[in-house]
Amino acid sequence: MKNQKIYLFLSILIILNFCFYLQDASASTLISGEWHKTWGEHLRDQFRAVAIDSSGNIILAGFSEYISDQEHSFSYMRILKCDNAGNQIWSQTWNNSQYDYCTGMVIDSSDNIYLGGSSSRPSGLADICLVKYDSDGNYQWNRTWGGKGIDFGRAIASDSLGNLYIAGGSGEYHESTHLCLMKFDSSGESLWNFTWDGGFESECWAMIIDTSDNIFLGGVYYKGPASMGLDMCYFKINSAGVLQWNNTWGGNQSDFINVIALDSLGNIYLGGHTESFNSRVHDHDMCCIKLNDVGVQQWNITIDSIGQELCSNIFTDSSDNIYFIEFIKYHNLFLLKYNSSGVLLSNYSLEGSYLDYCYATAMDSAENIYLAGEGGKDMVLLKISLRTITFIPGYDLFLLIGVALTVSLVLYKKHYKSLKKII
């Protein structure tokens, strides 16, 4: 009888060990997506923004580009409206100069659509550009803003009153660029502008607005000739354009913010990549920093994978879980799910999704995710469902334990019968 117990105990241990190994080995689950759509007819077509309107339609914005030489080159903004199955309803383009780029989009409460980006001047420099369309794709107006140097918009957002904010960089002549933020009303009238230089060059890459109409910016600043590197910088500005707080984060090399998100408690998540805190020389790892609503860091994580990786997008769900779109050079995209404490819950591979790079994400009321970006130099839209891919933490482990115990009991029963025959 003693030998029976030892045999049972050893069997369970061996099988559980094997199950734990299997769980680790299959930590990345392949996602093919529910469907994907592509658009493209030029040398390069790229989506830079996606949003869901009040009727559940999908609005996409980006640019189309053809560049061969100085005389035969152009780019223009492009905007599309699709139903929730990805079928195109209408498409519009906007072209004001030789090079017009859309790098962001926002929809207001009336489903009006605002595009943000840049528009070139004959001199070869550029202005920050804001374009408005109504929900049927009818052009309304455009505004440009700039000085004597190069000015560009990278992020756009709207507040609860329908005011528009566009952030990016502003430079004088060909010299240093400073992080800038502009506020417009819904008619396109300029209300105020804010700039920050940090002593050297800086620019904004990401922006988000909370329920109290506070503006959060994330970007980079050049630390100076002695370091030849970049640090992350982040800001909170109120709706009157008054700076509330700002801070920087980084090490001896270059560290970069390019996406930002908020959860339901007002915590801020900054996503990007770091060269300072990685495991390989001349490489960079994806990183995320969590701040509370007064800008105090709660935690930071770096994700070291199989190549050069960065966070191309970030968003939260109704349970305040955080999702990262991880881009790994030469190894496609991954969707990583973390809880609010920074603990990894799941890891999904987007291999074969037709997306080479994801620039924007949107989530509908059913927690379906729409990923927009570029694939094979075409515009690509991919739909995946969180409800079909998300599992309860520990579910896989419980299942494996159940299998292990079942197998062990079968082995125990067979061994017990054999012993009875011998007795």
Secondary structure per residue as TSV (DSSP state, phi and psi in degrees):
chain	resnum	aa	ss	phi	psi
A	1	M	-	360.0	-37.9
A	2	K	H	-62.6	-40.2
A	3	N	H	-64.5	-34.1
A	4	Q	H	-61.9	-45.2
A	5	K	H	-64.5	-41.6
A	6	I	H	-63.2	-42.1
A	7	Y	H	-62.7	-44.0
A	8	L	H	-63.0	-45.6
A	9	F	H	-62.1	-46.1
A	10	L	H	-65.5	-37.3
A	11	S	H	-62.8	-44.6
A	12	I	H	-64.3	-42.2
A	13	L	H	-62.7	-44.7
A	14	I	H	-63.4	-45.2
A	15	I	H	-69.3	-38.7
A	16	L	H	-64.5	-39.9
A	17	N	H	-58.8	-43.8
A	18	F	H	-65.1	-38.2
A	19	C	H	-66.4	-41.0
A	20	F	H	-62.3	-38.5
A	21	Y	H	-63.0	-44.0
A	22	L	H	-62.3	-39.7
A	23	Q	H	-63.4	-42.9
A	24	D	H	-66.1	-40.6
A	25	A	H	-67.5	-26.5
A	26	S	T	-109.4	30.6
A	27	A	-	-65.5	-27.1
A	28	S	E	-99.9	116.0
A	29	T	E	-98.8	131.9
A	30	L	E	-75.9	131.4
A	31	I	-	-116.6	127.0
A	32	S	-	-96.5	-19.2
A	33	G	-	89.5	156.1
A	34	E	S	-74.5	-42.2
A	35	W	E	-162.4	165.7
A	36	H	E	-141.7	153.3
A	37	K	E	-132.5	146.3
A	38	T	E	-128.8	148.1
A	39	W	E	-136.0	137.0
A	40	G	-	177.3	136.3
A	41	E	-	-149.8	-0.5
A	42	H	S	-116.2	-173.0
A	43	L	S	-63.1	-34.6
A	44	R	E	-151.9	127.9
A	45	D	E	-127.5	130.8
A	46	Q	E	-143.8	129.1
A	47	F	E	-84.2	134.7
A	48	R	E	-117.9	-6.1
A	49	A	E	-154.5	149.1
A	50	V	E	-146.4	143.6
A	51	A	E	-151.6	159.7
A	52	I	E	-110.9	128.5
A	53	D	-	-87.3	-177.1
A	54	S	T	-67.1	-17.1
A	55	S	T	-99.8	5.3
A	56	G	S	83.7	8.0
A	57	N	-	-76.9	157.0
A	58	I	E	-103.5	124.8
A	59	I	E	-108.6	129.6
A	60	L	E	-125.2	143.9
A	61	A	E	-143.5	150.0
A	62	G	E	-177.1	-142.2
A	63	F	E	-150.2	157.7
A	64	S	E	-116.8	140.3
A	65	E	E	-137.6	136.3
A	66	Y	E	-135.9	117.5
A	67	I	E	-132.3	116.6
A	68	S	S	-119.7	-49.9
A	69	D	S	-151.5	-178.5
A	70	Q	T	-61.6	-32.9
A	71	E	T	-86.6	-18.3
A	72	H	S	-126.3	57.0
A	73	S	E	-137.3	143.9
A	74	F	E	-164.4	162.9
A	75	S	E	-151.4	148.6
A	76	Y	E	-143.7	155.0
A	77	M	E	-71.3	147.6
A	78	R	E	-137.8	139.1
A	79	I	E	-136.6	137.4
A	80	L	E	-132.7	148.5
A	81	K	E	-120.8	129.4
A	82	C	E	-127.0	157.6
A	83	D	-	-78.7	-178.9
A	84	N	T	-73.8	-1.2
A	85	A	T	-102.0	3.7
A	86	G	S	86.0	10.3
A	87	N	-	-83.0	128.9
A	88	Q	E	-67.8	132.5
A	89	I	E	-98.1	-47.6
A	90	W	E	-154.8	164.9
A	91	S	E	-142.8	139.4
A	92	Q	E	-136.6	154.4
A	93	T	E	-128.0	152.8
A	94	W	E	-133.7	127.7
A	95	N	-	-140.6	116.0
A	96	N	S	-115.1	-16.1
A	97	S	S	-151.8	-169.8
A	98	Q	S	-68.4	-38.0
A	99	Y	B	-128.3	110.1
A	100	D	E	-123.6	126.0
A	101	Y	E	-124.6	131.1
A	102	C	E	-99.4	122.4
A	103	T	E	-118.2	1.3
A	104	G	E	-165.9	161.6
A	105	M	E	-153.3	148.6
A	106	V	E	-143.9	150.7
A	107	I	E	-117.0	135.3
A	108	D	-	-90.7	-176.9
A	109	S	T	-66.8	-16.8
A	110	S	T	-100.2	11.6
A	111	D	-	67.2	18.2
A	112	N	-	-69.6	148.3
A	113	I	E	-116.8	131.3
A	114	Y	E	-121.0	128.4
A	115	L	E	-105.4	137.8
A	116	G	E	-122.6	144.9
A	117	G	E	174.3	-133.3
A	118	S	E	-144.7	154.4
A	119	S	E	-135.5	131.5
A	120	S	E	-78.6	156.7
A	121	R	-	-106.8	163.5
A	122	P	T	-57.5	-26.4
A	123	S	T	-70.9	-13.1
A	124	G	S	98.0	-11.8
A	125	L	-	-84.6	-175.0
A	126	A	E	-142.9	158.8
A	127	D	E	-115.2	154.2
A	128	I	E	-69.2	139.1
A	129	C	E	-130.6	140.0
A	130	L	E	-132.5	126.2
A	131	V	E	-128.0	137.4
A	132	K	E	-116.4	135.4
A	133	Y	E	-125.7	153.4
A	134	D	-	-86.4	-179.1
A	135	S	T	-69.0	-15.9
A	136	D	T	-96.1	5.6
A	137	G	S	85.6	16.8
A	138	N	-	-87.6	128.6
A	139	Y	E	-63.9	136.6
A	140	Q	E	-110.4	-57.4
A	141	W	E	-166.5	168.4
A	142	N	E	-139.5	152.4
A	143	R	E	-134.1	143.4
A	144	T	E	-125.0	154.0
A	145	W	E	-145.8	132.9
A	146	G	-	-179.6	169.4
A	147	G	-	-112.9	-139.4
A	148	K	S	-91.8	-11.3
A	149	G	S	-106.6	-148.3
A	150	I	-	-98.1	130.7
A	151	D	E	-129.1	136.7
A	152	F	E	-146.7	145.2
A	153	G	E	-103.8	137.2
A	154	R	E	-120.3	-22.1
A	155	A	E	-141.7	147.1
A	156	I	E	-140.1	145.6
A	157	A	E	-154.1	165.6
A	158	S	E	-131.7	153.7
A	159	D	-	-102.6	-173.4
A	160	S	T	-69.6	-17.0
A	161	L	T	-98.7	3.7
A	162	G	S	85.3	8.9
A	163	N	-	-73.8	152.1
A	164	L	E	-110.7	142.8
A	165	Y	E	-128.4	133.7
A	166	I	E	-131.7	133.8
A	167	A	E	-129.0	151.6
A	168	G	E	179.6	-122.9
A	169	G	E	-140.9	149.4
A	170	S	E	-137.1	130.8
A	171	G	E	-128.2	158.7
A	172	E	S	-107.1	122.9
A	173	Y	T	54.7	-132.4
A	174	H	T	-107.7	22.0
A	175	E	S	-95.3	-151.4
A	176	S	-	-63.9	147.7
A	177	T	E	-104.7	139.6
A	178	H	E	-118.5	144.1
A	179	L	E	-59.3	135.2
A	180	C	E	-138.9	154.2
A	181	L	E	-141.8	131.4
A	182	M	E	-123.2	144.7
A	183	K	E	-116.9	132.2
A	184	F	E	-125.7	152.4
A	185	D	-	-84.1	179.6
A	186	S	T	-69.6	-10.5
A	187	S	T	-95.1	-1.3
A	188	G	-	89.5	12.4
A	189	E	-	-84.3	132.5
A	190	S	E	-71.2	132.2
A	191	L	E	-105.3	-45.0
A	192	W	E	-165.5	166.8
A	193	N	E	-139.8	152.6
A	194	F	E	-130.9	136.3
A	195	T	E	-131.2	153.5
A	196	W	E	-144.5	130.9
A	197	D	-	-111.0	-26.0
A	198	G	T	65.2	13.0
A	199	G	T	93.9	-26.1
A	200	F	S	-138.0	-160.7
A	201	E	-	-72.9	146.5
A	202	S	E	-155.4	158.5
A	203	E	E	-157.8	155.0
A	204	C	E	-97.9	137.5
A	205	W	E	-115.9	-20.9
A	206	A	E	-145.8	149.0
A	207	M	E	-151.1	146.8
A	208	I	E	-151.8	152.7
A	209	I	E	-122.6	135.2
A	210	D	-	-89.1	-176.7
A	211	T	T	-69.9	-15.5
A	212	S	T	-98.5	11.4
A	213	D	-	66.9	23.7
A	214	N	-	-78.7	145.2
A	215	I	E	-108.1	131.3
A	216	F	E	-115.3	127.1
A	217	L	E	-116.9	145.5
A	218	G	E	-132.5	136.0
A	219	G	E	-162.6	-154.6
A	220	V	E	-136.5	154.4
A	221	Y	E	-138.7	147.1
A	222	Y	E	-82.0	122.9
A	223	K	-	-76.0	-12.1
A	224	G	-	120.7	164.5
A	225	P	T	-57.6	-29.7
A	226	A	T	-67.9	-32.7
A	227	S	T	-100.7	-29.4
A	228	M	-	55.2	34.9
A	229	G	-	-136.0	177.0
A	230	L	E	-119.8	147.2
A	231	D	E	-118.5	153.8
A	232	M	E	-71.5	146.3
A	233	C	E	-135.9	145.2
A	234	Y	E	-147.2	150.4
A	235	F	E	-141.9	151.8
A	236	K	E	-121.6	127.1
A	237	I	E	-129.8	135.4
A	238	N	-	-81.4	176.1
A	239	S	T	-68.8	-12.2
A	240	A	T	-91.3	0.1
A	241	G	S	86.3	17.3
A	242	V	-	-96.2	126.2
A	243	L	E	-65.2	128.5
A	244	Q	E	-95.6	-45.6
A	245	W	E	-163.1	160.1
A	246	N	E	-152.7	159.6
A	247	N	E	-157.3	171.1
A	248	T	E	-132.5	159.8
A	249	W	E	-147.7	135.8
A	250	G	-	165.5	177.8
A	251	G	-	-126.2	-141.6
A	252	N	S	-81.6	-18.9
A	253	Q	S	-108.3	-152.6
A	254	S	-	-97.0	134.8
A	255	D	E	-133.5	136.7
A	256	F	E	-135.4	131.7
A	257	I	E	-102.6	132.4
A	258	N	E	-134.2	-4.1
A	259	V	E	-144.2	157.8
A	260	I	E	-148.6	148.3
A	261	A	E	-148.4	160.5
A	262	L	E	-124.6	149.2
A	263	D	-	-104.6	-176.8
A	264	S	T	-69.4	-16.7
A	265	L	T	-95.9	1.8
A	266	G	-	86.8	8.0
A	267	N	-	-71.0	149.9
A	268	I	E	-114.0	135.9
A	269	Y	E	-120.7	123.6
A	270	L	E	-110.2	125.4
A	271	G	E	-116.8	145.2
A	272	G	E	-177.9	-137.8
A	273	H	E	-148.1	157.9
A	274	T	E	-130.7	136.7
A	275	E	S	-101.2	-16.2
A	276	S	S	-79.3	-33.9
A	277	F	S	-121.5	58.2
A	278	N	-	-125.9	177.9
A	279	S	S	-101.3	-3.7
A	280	R	S	-131.9	141.4
A	281	V	T	-71.2	143.0
A	282	H	T	57.8	40.4
A	283	D	-	-142.3	170.9
A	284	H	-	-140.7	148.7
A	285	D	E	-114.5	152.8
A	286	M	E	-68.8	145.2
A	287	C	E	-144.7	159.2
A	288	C	E	-143.8	140.2
A	289	I	E	-121.1	132.8
A	290	K	E	-105.6	129.3
A	291	L	E	-118.7	150.1
A	292	N	-	-83.2	-177.1
A	293	D	T	-71.4	-8.2
A	294	V	T	-107.7	12.8
A	295	G	S	87.1	9.3
A	296	V	-	-85.8	128.0
A	297	Q	E	-66.1	132.5
A	298	Q	E	-97.8	-43.5
A	299	W	E	-164.6	165.1
A	300	N	E	-142.5	147.7
A	301	I	E	-131.8	148.0
A	302	T	E	-120.9	144.5
A	303	I	E	-119.7	110.5
A	304	D	-	-101.6	116.4
A	305	S	-	-116.8	-135.6
A	306	I	S	-104.4	8.2
A	307	G	S	-170.2	-160.7
A	308	Q	-	-77.5	118.2
A	309	E	E	-127.2	154.1
A	310	L	E	-149.6	163.6
A	311	C	E	-91.4	110.5
A	312	S	E	-90.3	-16.4
A	313	N	E	-163.6	160.3
A	314	I	E	-151.0	141.2
A	315	F	E	-157.7	164.5
A	316	T	E	-121.0	156.9
A	317	D	-	-105.8	-172.8
A	318	S	T	-68.1	-16.3
A	319	S	T	-100.5	11.3
A	320	D	-	64.3	23.2
A	321	N	-	-74.0	151.1
A	322	I	E	-110.4	136.0
A	323	Y	E	-117.9	132.4
A	324	F	E	-114.7	137.8
A	325	I	E	-95.1	112.0
A	326	E	E	-97.8	124.4
A	327	F	E	-101.9	123.1
A	328	I	E	-117.2	119.1
A	329	K	T	-56.3	127.6
A	330	Y	T	71.4	2.7
A	331	H	S	-130.9	22.3
A	332	N	-	67.7	-157.5
A	333	L	E	-113.5	153.1
A	334	F	E	-134.4	146.3
A	335	L	E	-108.2	115.5
A	336	L	E	-108.8	134.3
A	337	K	E	-113.5	125.8
A	338	Y	E	-123.1	152.6
A	339	N	-	-85.7	178.4
A	340	S	T	-69.5	-10.1
A	341	S	T	-93.2	0.6
A	342	G	S	85.1	21.9
A	343	V	-	-98.5	128.6
A	344	L	E	-66.4	127.4
A	345	L	E	-103.0	-37.7
A	346	S	E	-160.8	162.4
A	347	N	E	-142.6	116.9
A	348	Y	E	-117.7	133.1
A	349	S	E	-88.0	133.7
A	350	L	-	-101.0	26.8
A	351	E	T	-61.2	136.0
A	352	G	T	78.9	15.5
A	353	S	S	-87.2	-1.1
A	354	Y	S	73.8	0.1
A	355	L	-	-98.4	122.3
A	356	D	S	-86.8	-32.4
A	357	Y	E	-151.1	136.1
A	358	C	E	-104.8	118.1
A	359	Y	E	-96.6	-22.3
A	360	A	E	-152.5	151.3
A	361	T	E	-135.1	154.4
A	362	A	E	-145.2	149.6
A	363	M	E	-125.2	133.1
A	364	D	-	-91.0	-177.4
A	365	S	T	-66.2	-21.0
A	366	A	T	-93.4	9.2
A	367	E	-	61.3	33.1
A	368	N	E	-80.8	142.3
A	369	I	E	-109.8	135.7
A	370	Y	E	-115.2	122.1
A	371	L	E	-107.6	129.5
A	372	A	E	-125.3	141.0
A	373	G	E	-180.0	-132.6
A	374	E	E	-135.4	139.2
A	375	G	E	-147.4	119.0
A	376	G	T	59.2	32.6
A	377	K	T	68.5	16.7
A	378	D	E	-111.1	158.1
A	379	M	E	-72.9	135.1
A	380	V	E	-132.1	136.0
A	381	L	E	-122.6	127.0
A	382	L	E	-123.7	134.1
A	383	K	E	-109.4	130.3
A	384	I	E	-131.1	157.0
A	385	S	E	-114.2	122.6
A	386	L	H	-64.7	-32.9
A	387	R	H	-66.9	-26.2
A	388	T	H	-92.4	-15.4
A	389	I	H	-113.9	-18.1
A	390	T	-	-82.3	134.1
A	391	F	-	-118.5	159.2
A	392	I	-	-68.1	128.4
A	393	P	T	-52.2	126.7
A	394	G	T	94.6	-10.3
A	395	Y	H	-59.5	-47.1
A	396	D	H	-60.3	-37.8
A	397	L	H	-66.8	-44.6
A	398	F	H	-60.9	-40.2
A	399	L	H	-62.2	-43.5
A	400	L	H	-66.6	-37.4
A	401	I	H	-62.9	-41.0
A	402	G	H	-61.4	-43.6
A	403	V	H	-61.9	-43.4
A	404	A	H	-61.0	-45.3
A	405	L	H	-66.3	-39.2
A	406	T	H	-61.2	-48.6
A	407	V	H	-61.4	-41.0
A	408	S	H	-63.4	-41.5
A	409	L	H	-66.0	-38.3
A	410	V	H	-62.8	-45.0
A	411	L	H	-63.4	-39.7
A	412	Y	H	-63.2	-43.7
A	413	K	H	-63.0	-44.4
A	414	K	H	-63.1	-42.4
A	415	H	H	-65.7	-38.5
A	416	Y	H	-64.6	-41.2
A	417	K	H	-64.0	-39.8
A	418	S	H	-62.5	-39.7
A	419	L	H	-64.7	-38.5
A	420	K	H	-65.2	-39.0
A	421	K	H	-65.0	-38.8
A	422	I	H	-65.9	-41.8
A	423	I	-	-65.5	360.0
